[in-house]
Amino acid sequence: FPVTALNFPWTSPILGIRFEMFEEGLEVFYPNGERFKDPETLFEERNQAQQERDQAQQERDRAFARLRELGIDPTQL
């Protein structure tokens, strides 16, 4: 596709995503109108999910250790 000057708002005819220019800068919207998340938000959400996963793994490991102390093999449950 040739690159042309865009008049905002502009919607991609192929992807259906909409681009709008605001005072804060360019915003991109899904076809359903939901705003794309900015990279900083995605980074924070990924880090939060990783921390939650790590915490859950630590809790599981502690629970398995406690079961073993009680003579129970957690892999046999």
N, C-alpha and C positions, 0 to 999 in steps of 0.2 A: 504494500500500500504506500502511496506517496505521502510524504509528510506535508501537512498543510497547517496553516494557522488555525487554531481552535477558537471558536466562540463558546464561552461558558455560559450556562451549563452545556456539556456535550455528553452524549450517550453513545457508547461503542455499539455499532450495529451488529457486530458479531458476538461480543461478550455480554452486552446488555448492561455493562457497568456505566455509571454516570460520574462524570468529573465536574466538580464545581469549584470555583475560586472564591474564597472568602478573605477577609482582611488578615486572618491568621495564616492563610496559605491555601494550598490545594487540598481538597478532600475528595475521596473516592468512595462511591456507594455501590453496594451490591444491587442486582436487579430488584430485590424486594425492598429497597430503600434503606437497608441497614448500612451504617457507616463502616468502612474498613478500619481495623484497629491500626494505630500507629506502631512502628517497630519497638518503641520503648515499652508500650503496654504489653506487646507480645513477649518481649524479653522478661518483663516482670512476672507475667503469668506462667511462663515456662519455668522460671526459677522457683516460684511458689509451688508448682506441681512437683518439681524435683525434690524440694524440701519435704513435701507431704509424703512422697513416695519413700524417701529415705527414712523418715520417721516411722512409717508403717512397717518397713522392713526391720528396723531396730526393735519395734514392739513385737513383731512376729518372732524374731530371734530370741528375745527375752522369754516369750511364752514357750517356745520350743525348749529352751534351756531348763525352764521350770518343770515342764513335763518330764524331761529326762531325769531331773533330780527326783521326781516322784516315781521313777521306774517305768515311765510310759514312753514308748517310741512314737513320736509325732508323725512319722511317715506311715505308721500302721493305722492311723485314725481314719 
